[in-house]
Amino acid sequence: MTAGDLDSSLLGRIVRPVDYVRVLATPMRLRSPHFAVHHLAGRPLPLKRPMARGLALSEESDGALATAEAGRAPVTARLSTELSTGHPDPFMQGVDDSQDPGPFALGETPTPAGGLNRWLGLVVPKRHARRAVTRTLVKRQIRHVAAACASGLEPGLWVVRQRSPFDPKQFPSAASDALKEAARDELRALFERAVRGERDRVKARPAGEVPARGKSGKAARPRSTAPGPAGDASCAA
């Protein structure tokens, strides 16, 4: 299995940047010290099929002929064969390295939507995992745990992003069994909460109120709510 493969036939892949933008625009559903989970009910947007080159050239020729017959200079439309994906989003820049295009490879063909109602996307920024081998390790663990829990997840688009780096003092190696187990255990706990339907809720601050500061001067992190309804999460070991 490569880092780009999924471990479950129940999960499709999110491949289009526009779908990442849609999901990441939603509030965090769950978070842990190193990861955050976003969820959006629905399906990936359909891929736009560019006009066939032969048809476009035929229409262009017909237009030029019509204008020539009318005694006017023909107006030649420039044919663009590039796939338009909308305006570039600055948030999506630098999400991953060029050697591992992952979900942002526009040339990829997404998993067929037939029979699927859950899709997974990964965001592992370089600033949180500088070494490519570390990013690959983290992605493998996300996919492995998500596949184990797929049958219990709500339908829709799921994006897991790494929100902070692992302490290099505790994990000096770029890829080690200790780092793998730490990431997997944290992700398993996170997905088990997702299967139980839990959500992290942040209390809204009154307008003008300054957030409380910790000893380090940084804003204190809001605490999550109490656990949701009891029940076993359907995540395989």
C-alpha positions as CSV (number, residue, x, y, z in Angstrom):
1,M,0.0,0.0,0.0
2,T,1.3,3.4,-0.9
3,A,0.7,6.7,1.0
4,G,-1.9,7.6,-1.6
5,D,-4.0,4.5,-1.2
6,L,-7.0,4.1,1.1
7,D,-7.5,1.1,3.3
8,S,-11.3,0.9,2.8
9,S,-13.7,0.6,-0.1
10,L,-16.1,2.7,2.0
11,L,-14.0,5.9,1.6
12,G,-13.5,7.9,-1.5
13,R,-10.8,10.6,-1.9
14,I,-11.3,14.3,-2.0
15,V,-9.1,15.4,-4.9
16,R,-10.3,18.9,-5.9
17,P,-9.0,22.0,-4.1
18,V,-12.5,23.6,-4.3
19,D,-13.8,20.7,-2.1
20,Y,-11.1,21.3,0.4
21,V,-12.0,24.9,0.6
22,R,-15.7,24.0,1.1
23,V,-14.9,21.6,4.0
24,L,-12.2,23.8,5.7
25,A,-14.6,26.7,5.7
26,T,-16.7,24.9,8.3
27,P,-15.9,25.1,12.0
28,M,-13.7,22.4,13.4
29,R,-15.8,19.5,14.4
30,L,-13.2,17.8,16.7
31,R,-9.7,18.5,17.6
32,S,-6.8,16.9,19.5
33,P,-3.3,18.3,20.4
34,H,-2.0,17.7,16.9
35,F,-5.0,17.2,14.6
36,A,-8.3,18.8,13.7
37,V,-11.3,17.2,11.9
38,H,-13.7,19.1,9.7
39,H,-16.9,17.6,8.3
40,L,-19.4,18.8,5.6
41,A,-22.5,16.9,4.7
42,G,-22.9,16.4,1.0
43,R,-20.8,15.1,-1.9
44,P,-17.8,16.4,-3.9
45,L,-18.6,18.9,-6.6
46,P,-18.8,17.3,-10.1
47,L,-15.8,17.6,-12.3
48,K,-16.2,20.1,-15.2
49,R,-15.6,18.5,-18.6
50,P,-13.8,20.9,-21.0
51,M,-15.3,21.3,-24.5
52,A,-13.9,18.9,-27.1
53,R,-11.2,20.5,-29.2
54,G,-12.7,19.3,-32.4
55,L,-16.1,20.8,-31.6
56,A,-14.5,24.1,-30.5
57,L,-12.5,24.4,-33.6
58,S,-15.5,23.6,-35.8
59,E,-17.6,26.3,-34.1
60,E,-14.7,28.8,-34.4
61,S,-14.3,28.1,-38.2
62,D,-18.1,28.5,-38.7
63,G,-18.0,31.8,-37.0
64,A,-15.0,33.0,-39.1
65,L,-16.8,31.9,-42.3
66,A,-20.0,33.8,-41.3
67,T,-18.2,37.0,-40.6
68,A,-16.2,36.7,-43.9
69,E,-19.4,36.3,-45.9
70,A,-20.7,39.4,-44.2
71,G,-17.7,41.4,-45.4
72,R,-16.3,42.0,-42.0
73,A,-12.9,40.9,-40.6
74,P,-13.2,37.6,-38.8
75,V,-12.9,37.6,-35.0
76,T,-10.8,34.6,-34.0
77,A,-11.5,33.4,-30.4
78,R,-8.5,32.0,-28.6
79,L,-9.1,28.5,-27.5
80,S,-7.9,27.6,-24.0
81,T,-7.3,24.0,-23.2
82,E,-6.4,24.6,-19.6
83,L,-8.7,23.4,-16.9
84,S,-10.1,26.3,-14.9
85,T,-10.3,25.7,-11.1
86,G,-11.4,29.1,-10.1
87,H,-9.4,31.8,-8.4
88,P,-6.3,30.5,-6.5
89,D,-6.9,30.3,-2.8
90,P,-3.9,31.5,-0.6
91,F,-4.8,29.0,2.1
92,M,-4.1,26.1,-0.2
93,Q,-0.6,27.2,-1.0
94,G,2.2,25.2,0.6
95,V,-0.1,22.5,2.0
96,D,2.2,19.8,0.9
97,D,5.4,19.4,-1.2
98,S,5.6,19.0,-4.9
99,Q,7.1,15.6,-4.6
100,D,3.9,14.2,-3.0
101,P,1.0,16.0,-4.7
102,G,-1.5,14.0,-2.7
103,P,-5.0,15.4,-2.9
104,F,-4.1,18.4,-5.1
105,A,-3.0,16.5,-8.2
106,L,-5.5,17.8,-10.7
107,G,-4.7,15.0,-13.1
108,E,-5.9,12.4,-10.7
109,T,-9.2,10.7,-11.4
110,P,-11.4,10.5,-8.2
111,T,-12.7,7.3,-6.9
112,P,-16.1,6.6,-8.6
113,A,-18.9,8.0,-6.6
114,G,-21.2,5.0,-7.2
115,G,-22.0,3.5,-3.8
116,L,-19.9,5.9,-1.9
117,N,-21.2,8.5,0.6
118,R,-18.0,9.3,2.6
119,W,-14.9,11.0,1.3
120,L,-11.6,11.7,3.0
121,G,-9.1,14.5,2.5
122,L,-5.8,15.1,4.3
123,V,-3.9,18.4,5.0
124,V,-0.4,17.9,6.4
125,P,1.5,21.2,6.1
126,K,5.3,21.4,5.8
127,R,5.4,23.8,8.7
128,H,4.1,21.0,11.0
129,A,6.1,18.1,9.4
130,R,9.2,19.4,7.6
131,R,10.5,16.0,6.5
132,A,8.7,14.2,3.6
133,V,9.1,10.9,5.4
134,T,7.2,12.3,8.4
135,R,4.4,13.7,6.3
136,T,4.1,10.2,4.7
137,L,4.0,8.6,8.1
138,V,1.2,10.9,9.3
139,K,-0.8,10.5,6.2
140,R,-0.6,6.7,6.5
141,Q,-1.9,6.8,10.0
142,I,-4.8,9.1,9.1
143,R,-5.9,6.8,6.3
144,H,-5.5,3.7,8.3
145,V,-7.6,4.9,11.3
146,A,-10.2,6.6,9.0
147,A,-10.6,3.4,7.1
148,A,-11.1,1.4,10.3
149,C,-13.8,3.8,11.4
150,A,-15.4,4.5,8.0
151,S,-18.5,2.4,8.6
152,G,-19.5,4.4,11.7
153,L,-18.8,7.9,10.3
154,E,-21.6,10.2,9.1
155,P,-21.9,10.5,5.3
156,G,-20.2,13.5,3.8
157,L,-16.8,15.0,3.2
158,W,-14.2,14.6,6.0
159,V,-10.9,16.5,6.1
160,V,-8.2,15.8,8.7
161,R,-5.5,18.4,9.0
162,Q,-2.4,18.4,11.2
163,R,-2.7,21.6,13.3
164,S,0.6,21.4,15.3
165,P,3.9,19.6,15.0
166,F,5.0,16.7,17.2
167,D,7.7,17.6,19.7
168,P,11.1,16.9,18.1
169,K,12.6,16.5,21.5
170,Q,10.2,13.6,22.2
171,F,10.3,12.3,18.7
172,P,13.8,13.2,17.3
173,S,13.5,10.7,14.4
174,A,11.7,11.8,11.3
175,A,9.9,8.4,11.2
176,S,9.9,5.9,14.1
177,D,7.6,3.4,15.6
178,A,7.1,5.7,18.6
179,L,5.9,8.5,16.4
180,K,3.7,6.1,14.4
181,E,2.1,4.8,17.6
182,A,1.6,8.3,19.1
183,A,-0.1,9.6,15.9
184,R,-2.2,6.5,15.5
185,D,-3.4,6.5,19.2
186,E,-4.3,10.2,19.0
187,L,-6.2,9.7,15.7
188,R,-8.0,6.6,16.9
189,A,-9.3,8.5,19.9
190,L,-10.4,11.4,17.7
191,F,-12.2,9.2,15.2
192,E,-13.9,7.2,18.0
193,R,-15.3,10.5,19.2
194,A,-16.5,11.3,15.6
195,V,-18.2,7.9,15.4
196,R,-20.0,8.6,18.6
197,G,-21.2,11.9,17.1
198,E,-19.3,14.2,19.5
199,R,-18.5,17.8,18.7
200,D,-16.2,20.3,20.2
201,R,-18.0,23.5,21.0
202,V,-16.4,26.9,21.7
203,K,-18.4,29.3,23.7
204,A,-18.9,32.6,21.9
205,R,-17.1,35.6,23.6
206,P,-19.0,38.8,24.2
207,A,-18.1,41.5,21.7
208,G,-15.0,43.4,22.7
209,E,-13.9,40.8,25.3
210,V,-10.2,40.0,25.2
211,P,-9.4,36.3,25.4
212,A,-7.7,35.1,28.5
213,R,-3.9,34.7,28.3
214,G,-1.9,31.9,29.7
215,K,1.5,32.1,31.4
216,S,3.3,32.1,28.0
217,G,1.2,35.0,26.8
218,K,-0.7,33.0,24.3
219,A,-4.5,32.9,24.2
220,A,-5.8,30.0,26.3
221,R,-7.3,27.2,24.4
222,P,-11.0,26.6,24.9
223,R,-11.9,23.3,26.4
224,S,-14.1,20.8,24.6
225,T,-17.5,19.8,25.9
226,A,-18.3,16.7,27.9
227,P,-18.3,13.4,26.0
228,G,-21.3,12.6,23.9
229,P,-23.7,9.7,24.3
230,A,-22.2,6.4,25.5
231,G,-21.5,3.7,23.0
232,D,-18.7,1.7,21.4
233,A,-17.0,3.3,18.5
234,S,-16.9,1.0,15.4
235,C,-13.2,1.4,14.9
236,A,-11.1,-1.7,14.3
237,A,-7.9,-2.1,16.1
